[in-house]
Protein backbone atom coordinates (compact mmCIF):
# COMPACT_ATOMS: atom_id res chain seq x y z
CA UNK A 1 0.00 0.00 0.00
CA UNK A 2 1.16 3.51 -0.85
CA UNK A 3 2.06 5.68 2.13
CA UNK A 4 0.69 9.04 0.89
CA UNK A 5 -1.73 9.60 -1.95
CA UNK A 6 -3.00 12.89 -3.36
CA UNK A 7 -6.36 13.30 -5.01
CA UNK A 8 -7.96 16.52 -6.15
CA UNK A 9 -11.12 18.19 -7.39
CA UNK A 10 -13.19 21.35 -7.23
CA UNK A 11 -16.08 19.59 -5.41
CA UNK A 12 -18.48 22.37 -6.41
CA UNK A 13 -20.87 20.49 -5.21
CA UNK A 14 -19.56 17.24 -3.74
CA UNK A 15 -21.77 14.34 -4.88
CA UNK A 16 -21.86 10.54 -4.63
CA UNK A 17 -19.52 10.01 -7.61
CA UNK A 18 -17.01 12.42 -6.04
CA UNK A 19 -17.17 10.33 -2.90
CA UNK A 20 -16.54 7.11 -4.88
CA UNK A 21 -13.48 8.81 -6.38
CA UNK A 22 -12.22 9.93 -2.95
CA UNK A 23 -12.75 6.47 -1.45
CA UNK A 24 -11.00 4.79 -4.40
CA UNK A 25 -7.97 6.96 -3.68
CA UNK A 26 -8.11 6.23 0.05
CA UNK A 27 -8.21 2.46 -0.62
CA UNK A 28 -4.77 2.77 -2.24
CA UNK A 29 -2.92 4.67 0.48
CA UNK A 30 -2.45 4.96 4.21
CA UNK A 31 -2.94 8.73 4.24
CA UNK A 32 -4.94 10.60 1.62
CA UNK A 33 -4.36 14.27 0.89
CA UNK A 34 -7.42 15.83 -0.73
CA UNK A 35 -6.51 18.86 -2.79
CA UNK A 36 -9.28 21.36 -3.42
CA UNK A 37 -8.69 23.03 -6.77
CA UNK A 38 -9.76 26.58 -7.57
CA UNK A 39 -9.21 27.36 -3.87
CA UNK A 40 -9.76 31.07 -4.38
CA UNK A 41 -10.29 33.49 -7.27
CA UNK A 42 -6.60 34.42 -7.31
CA UNK A 43 -5.65 30.79 -7.96
CA UNK A 44 -8.25 30.22 -10.64
CA UNK A 45 -7.81 30.95 -14.32
CA UNK A 46 -9.51 29.87 -17.49
CA UNK A 47 -8.34 26.66 -19.10
CA UNK A 48 -8.77 26.41 -22.87
CA UNK A 49 -9.76 22.72 -22.67
CA UNK A 50 -12.52 23.46 -20.12
CA UNK A 51 -13.20 27.22 -19.89
CA UNK A 52 -16.49 26.92 -17.95
CA UNK A 53 -14.78 25.47 -14.88
CA UNK A 54 -13.33 28.86 -13.91
CA UNK A 55 -16.57 30.86 -14.04
CA UNK A 56 -18.12 32.24 -10.86
CA UNK A 57 -21.30 30.25 -11.53
CA UNK A 58 -19.27 27.02 -11.57
CA UNK A 59 -17.58 27.94 -8.27
CA UNK A 60 -20.29 29.02 -5.80
CA UNK A 61 -18.66 27.53 -2.70
CA UNK A 62 -15.64 28.85 -0.84
CA UNK A 63 -12.56 26.76 -0.16
CA UNK A 64 -13.58 26.47 3.49
CA UNK A 65 -17.11 25.33 2.65
CA UNK A 66 -15.72 22.63 0.33
CA UNK A 67 -13.25 21.57 3.02
CA UNK A 68 -16.22 21.05 5.36
CA UNK A 69 -18.09 19.03 2.71
CA UNK A 70 -15.10 16.79 1.97
CA UNK A 71 -14.35 16.25 5.64
CA UNK A 72 -17.96 15.49 6.53
CA UNK A 73 -18.46 13.07 3.65
CA UNK A 74 -15.24 11.14 4.38
CA UNK A 75 -16.03 10.93 8.09
CA UNK A 76 -19.60 9.88 7.27
CA UNK A 77 -18.04 7.08 5.18
CA UNK A 78 -16.04 5.87 8.18
CA UNK A 79 -12.64 7.35 7.30
CA UNK A 80 -10.96 8.62 10.49
CA UNK A 81 -9.90 12.26 10.43
CA UNK A 82 -6.31 11.17 11.14
CA UNK A 83 -6.24 9.25 7.82
CA UNK A 84 -6.69 12.26 5.55
CA UNK A 85 -5.74 15.91 5.12
CA UNK A 86 -7.37 18.62 3.03
CA UNK A 87 -5.29 21.33 1.34
CA UNK A 88 -5.61 24.00 -1.36
CA UNK A 89 -4.63 22.64 -4.77
CA UNK A 90 -3.95 25.37 -7.34
CA UNK A 91 -4.09 23.11 -10.42
CA UNK A 92 -4.16 26.18 -12.70
CA UNK A 93 -0.71 27.11 -11.36
CA UNK A 94 1.19 23.80 -11.34
CA UNK A 95 4.39 25.51 -10.24
CA UNK A 96 2.68 26.12 -6.86
CA UNK A 97 1.41 22.58 -6.23
CA UNK A 98 4.45 21.35 -4.34
CA UNK A 99 3.93 24.10 -1.76
CA UNK A 100 0.83 22.17 -0.63
CA UNK A 101 1.62 18.46 -1.16
CA UNK A 102 4.69 16.24 -0.80
CA UNK A 103 6.59 15.54 -4.03
CA UNK A 104 7.04 11.86 -3.18
CA UNK A 105 3.29 11.17 -2.93
CA UNK A 106 1.35 9.28 -5.58
CA UNK A 107 -1.07 11.54 -7.45
CA UNK A 108 -4.36 9.84 -8.27
CA UNK A 109 -6.62 11.05 -11.03
CA UNK A 110 -9.41 10.04 -13.35
CA UNK A 111 -9.59 10.89 -17.03
CA UNK A 112 -12.80 11.63 -18.93
CA UNK A 113 -11.73 14.36 -21.33
CA UNK A 114 -8.94 16.65 -22.50
CA UNK A 115 -8.87 18.41 -19.12
CA UNK A 116 -8.01 15.12 -17.39
CA UNK A 117 -5.27 14.47 -19.97
CA UNK A 118 -3.91 17.98 -19.44
CA UNK A 119 -3.74 17.49 -15.67
CA UNK A 120 -1.91 14.18 -16.14
CA UNK A 121 0.60 15.91 -18.42
CA UNK A 122 1.12 18.66 -15.80
CA UNK A 123 1.85 16.12 -13.09
CA UNK A 124 4.24 14.23 -15.36
CA UNK A 125 6.03 17.47 -16.33
CA UNK A 126 6.61 18.06 -12.61
CA UNK A 127 8.08 14.55 -12.32
CA UNK A 128 5.31 13.37 -10.00
CA UNK A 129 4.31 9.74 -9.63
CA UNK A 130 0.79 9.29 -11.00
CA UNK A 131 -1.84 6.58 -10.95
CA UNK A 132 -4.94 6.72 -13.11
CA UNK A 133 -7.83 5.35 -11.06
CA UNK A 134 -9.95 4.97 -14.19
CA UNK A 135 -10.23 6.39 -17.68
CA UNK A 136 -13.67 6.56 -19.29
CA UNK A 137 -15.49 8.34 -22.09
CA UNK A 138 -17.10 11.62 -21.04
CA UNK A 139 -20.56 10.06 -21.50
CA UNK A 140 -19.69 7.55 -18.76
CA UNK A 141 -18.76 10.18 -16.20
CA UNK A 142 -21.96 9.83 -14.18
CA UNK A 143 -23.09 12.57 -11.82
CA UNK A 144 -21.88 16.11 -12.30
CA UNK A 145 -21.89 19.07 -9.96
CA UNK A 146 -23.13 21.16 -12.89
CA UNK A 147 -26.33 19.11 -12.96
CA UNK A 148 -26.75 19.36 -9.20
CA UNK A 149 -26.30 23.15 -9.29
CA UNK A 150 -28.83 23.30 -12.14
CA UNK A 151 -31.33 21.27 -10.12
CA UNK A 152 -30.89 23.47 -7.07
CA UNK A 153 -31.30 26.60 -9.17
CA UNK A 154 -34.52 25.26 -10.71
CA UNK A 155 -35.92 24.02 -7.40
CA UNK A 156 -35.73 20.37 -8.49
CA UNK A 157 -34.85 17.40 -6.28
CA UNK A 158 -31.10 17.18 -5.65
CA UNK A 159 -30.53 15.94 -2.09
CA UNK A 160 -30.46 12.28 -3.16
CA UNK A 161 -27.45 13.02 -5.41
CA UNK A 162 -25.17 14.00 -2.52
CA UNK A 163 -24.13 12.35 0.76
CA UNK A 164 -26.50 13.17 3.64
CA UNK A 165 -23.83 15.20 5.43
CA UNK A 166 -23.33 17.31 2.31
CA UNK A 167 -27.06 18.00 1.95
CA UNK A 168 -27.20 19.09 5.59
CA UNK A 169 -24.25 21.47 5.25
CA UNK A 170 -25.52 22.93 1.97
CA UNK A 171 -28.86 23.67 3.58
CA UNK A 172 -27.08 25.38 6.49
CA UNK A 173 -25.29 27.75 4.14
CA UNK A 174 -28.52 28.25 2.16
CA UNK A 175 -27.09 27.14 -1.17
CA UNK A 176 -30.43 27.67 -2.90
CA UNK A 177 -30.44 31.38 -2.12
CA UNK A 178 -26.78 31.75 -3.08
CA UNK A 179 -27.26 30.13 -6.48
CA UNK A 180 -30.37 32.22 -7.14
CA UNK A 181 -28.43 35.41 -6.29
CA UNK A 182 -25.54 34.38 -8.53
CA UNK A 183 -27.95 33.72 -11.40
CA UNK A 184 -29.41 37.20 -10.99
C-alpha positions as CSV (number, residue, x, y, z in Angstrom):
1,X,0.0,0.0,0.0
2,X,1.2,3.5,-0.8
3,X,2.1,5.7,2.1
4,X,0.7,9.0,0.9
5,X,-1.7,9.6,-1.9
6,X,-3.0,12.9,-3.4
7,X,-6.4,13.3,-5.0
8,X,-8.0,16.5,-6.1
9,X,-11.1,18.2,-7.4
10,X,-13.2,21.3,-7.2
11,X,-16.1,19.6,-5.4
12,X,-18.5,22.4,-6.4
13,X,-20.9,20.5,-5.2
14,X,-19.6,17.2,-3.7
15,X,-21.8,14.3,-4.9
16,X,-21.9,10.5,-4.6
17,X,-19.5,10.0,-7.6
18,X,-17.0,12.4,-6.0
19,X,-17.2,10.3,-2.9
20,X,-16.5,7.1,-4.9
21,X,-13.5,8.8,-6.4
22,X,-12.2,9.9,-2.9
23,X,-12.8,6.5,-1.5
24,X,-11.0,4.8,-4.4
25,X,-8.0,7.0,-3.7
26,X,-8.1,6.2,0.0
27,X,-8.2,2.5,-0.6
28,X,-4.8,2.8,-2.2
29,X,-2.9,4.7,0.5
30,X,-2.5,5.0,4.2
31,X,-2.9,8.7,4.2
32,X,-4.9,10.6,1.6
33,X,-4.4,14.3,0.9
34,X,-7.4,15.8,-0.7
35,X,-6.5,18.9,-2.8
36,X,-9.3,21.4,-3.4
37,X,-8.7,23.0,-6.8
38,X,-9.8,26.6,-7.6
39,X,-9.2,27.4,-3.9
40,X,-9.8,31.1,-4.4
41,X,-10.3,33.5,-7.3
42,X,-6.6,34.4,-7.3
43,X,-5.7,30.8,-8.0
44,X,-8.3,30.2,-10.6
45,X,-7.8,30.9,-14.3
46,X,-9.5,29.9,-17.5
47,X,-8.3,26.7,-19.1
48,X,-8.8,26.4,-22.9
49,X,-9.8,22.7,-22.7
50,X,-12.5,23.5,-20.1
51,X,-13.2,27.2,-19.9
52,X,-16.5,26.9,-18.0
53,X,-14.8,25.5,-14.9
54,X,-13.3,28.9,-13.9
55,X,-16.6,30.9,-14.0
56,X,-18.1,32.2,-10.9
57,X,-21.3,30.2,-11.5
58,X,-19.3,27.0,-11.6
59,X,-17.6,27.9,-8.3
60,X,-20.3,29.0,-5.8
61,X,-18.7,27.5,-2.7
62,X,-15.6,28.9,-0.8
63,X,-12.6,26.8,-0.2
64,X,-13.6,26.5,3.5
65,X,-17.1,25.3,2.7
66,X,-15.7,22.6,0.3
67,X,-13.3,21.6,3.0
68,X,-16.2,21.1,5.4
69,X,-18.1,19.0,2.7
70,X,-15.1,16.8,2.0
71,X,-14.4,16.2,5.6
72,X,-18.0,15.5,6.5
73,X,-18.5,13.1,3.7
74,X,-15.2,11.1,4.4
75,X,-16.0,10.9,8.1
76,X,-19.6,9.9,7.3
77,X,-18.0,7.1,5.2
78,X,-16.0,5.9,8.2
79,X,-12.6,7.3,7.3
80,X,-11.0,8.6,10.5
81,X,-9.9,12.3,10.4
82,X,-6.3,11.2,11.1
83,X,-6.2,9.3,7.8
84,X,-6.7,12.3,5.5
85,X,-5.7,15.9,5.1
86,X,-7.4,18.6,3.0
87,X,-5.3,21.3,1.3
88,X,-5.6,24.0,-1.4
89,X,-4.6,22.6,-4.8
90,X,-4.0,25.4,-7.3
91,X,-4.1,23.1,-10.4
92,X,-4.2,26.2,-12.7
93,X,-0.7,27.1,-11.4
94,X,1.2,23.8,-11.3
95,X,4.4,25.5,-10.2
96,X,2.7,26.1,-6.9
97,X,1.4,22.6,-6.2
98,X,4.5,21.3,-4.3
99,X,3.9,24.1,-1.8
100,X,0.8,22.2,-0.6
101,X,1.6,18.5,-1.2
102,X,4.7,16.2,-0.8
103,X,6.6,15.5,-4.0
104,X,7.0,11.9,-3.2
105,X,3.3,11.2,-2.9
106,X,1.4,9.3,-5.6
107,X,-1.1,11.5,-7.4
108,X,-4.4,9.8,-8.3
109,X,-6.6,11.1,-11.0
110,X,-9.4,10.0,-13.3
111,X,-9.6,10.9,-17.0
112,X,-12.8,11.6,-18.9
113,X,-11.7,14.4,-21.3
114,X,-8.9,16.6,-22.5
115,X,-8.9,18.4,-19.1
116,X,-8.0,15.1,-17.4
117,X,-5.3,14.5,-20.0
118,X,-3.9,18.0,-19.4
119,X,-3.7,17.5,-15.7
120,X,-1.9,14.2,-16.1
121,X,0.6,15.9,-18.4
122,X,1.1,18.7,-15.8
123,X,1.8,16.1,-13.1
124,X,4.2,14.2,-15.4
125,X,6.0,17.5,-16.3
126,X,6.6,18.1,-12.6
127,X,8.1,14.6,-12.3
128,X,5.3,13.4,-10.0
129,X,4.3,9.7,-9.6
130,X,0.8,9.3,-11.0
131,X,-1.8,6.6,-11.0
132,X,-4.9,6.7,-13.1
133,X,-7.8,5.4,-11.1
134,X,-10.0,5.0,-14.2
135,X,-10.2,6.4,-17.7
136,X,-13.7,6.6,-19.3
137,X,-15.5,8.3,-22.1
138,X,-17.1,11.6,-21.0
139,X,-20.6,10.1,-21.5
140,X,-19.7,7.6,-18.8
141,X,-18.8,10.2,-16.2
142,X,-22.0,9.8,-14.2
143,X,-23.1,12.6,-11.8
144,X,-21.9,16.1,-12.3
145,X,-21.9,19.1,-10.0
146,X,-23.1,21.2,-12.9
147,X,-26.3,19.1,-13.0
148,X,-26.8,19.4,-9.2
149,X,-26.3,23.1,-9.3
150,X,-28.8,23.3,-12.1
151,X,-31.3,21.3,-10.1
152,X,-30.9,23.5,-7.1
153,X,-31.3,26.6,-9.2
154,X,-34.5,25.3,-10.7
155,X,-35.9,24.0,-7.4
156,X,-35.7,20.4,-8.5
157,X,-34.9,17.4,-6.3
158,X,-31.1,17.2,-5.7
159,X,-30.5,15.9,-2.1
160,X,-30.5,12.3,-3.2
161,X,-27.5,13.0,-5.4
162,X,-25.2,14.0,-2.5
163,X,-24.1,12.3,0.8
164,X,-26.5,13.2,3.6
165,X,-23.8,15.2,5.4
166,X,-23.3,17.3,2.3
167,X,-27.1,18.0,1.9
168,X,-27.2,19.1,5.6
169,X,-24.2,21.5,5.2
170,X,-25.5,22.9,2.0
171,X,-28.9,23.7,3.6
172,X,-27.1,25.4,6.5
173,X,-25.3,27.8,4.1
174,X,-28.5,28.3,2.2
175,X,-27.1,27.1,-1.2
176,X,-30.4,27.7,-2.9
177,X,-30.4,31.4,-2.1
178,X,-26.8,31.7,-3.1
179,X,-27.3,30.1,-6.5
180,X,-30.4,32.2,-7.1
181,X,-28.4,35.4,-6.3
182,X,-25.5,34.4,-8.5
183,X,-27.9,33.7,-11.4
184,X,-29.4,37.2,-11.0
